[in-house]
Amino acid sequence: MAGKTKRILKSVGKELKKNPPSILAKTRRKKGKAVASKQRVAILLSKARKRGAKIKK
């Protein structure tokens, strides 16, 4: 992973930890912790790609 991509992932990860989307709480309640965790990773990668991180789909 390139330095820029690592920086972006770290930044987005901190943002999601500090201010998680409300949809994660709903998913955790309805589907469980494992599914919510997968959704969190999907959101993290999506936001990172939008900011310019080079991550394969």
N, C-alpha and C positions, 0 to 999 in steps of 0.2 A: 504494500500500500504506500502510496506517495505521501509526503509530509502534509500537503494541502488537504488530502482526503482524511487523514487522521485528525487534523485540526478541526475540520468540519464535523466529523462524527463525534468528537469529544464535545464540541460546542452544542450540537443538537442533543446529545445525551444528557448534558447538564440541564438544558432547557426543559426536556421532557421530565426529568427527575424533579426539578423545581416546580414546574407548572404542568402536570399531566393533563391531557385532554379528558373532558368529562365522559367521552364515549368509552374510555377504558374502565371506568367504574361500572357503567351499565353492562359492559361485556363480562366483567368479572362476576357481577351479580347473576347474570342470566346463564352464562356458559362455563364459568369457572376460571381459575387462576391461570391454567396452562394456555388456554385460548387467548386470554387477555395479554399474556406475556408475548405470544406470537404476534398479536395485533400491535403491541408496543414496538416490537422490532420492525414490523412493516412500516409503521408511521415514521420511525426514526430513519430508516433507509430512504423513504420517499422524500422526507424533508431534506436529507443530506443531498440527494440527487438534485433537488430543486436549487440548492445552494452551490452546485457545481462539483460535487464529489464524483469521482469516477468509480462507480460501483456497477458491476454487471447485474443484470436482472435475472 
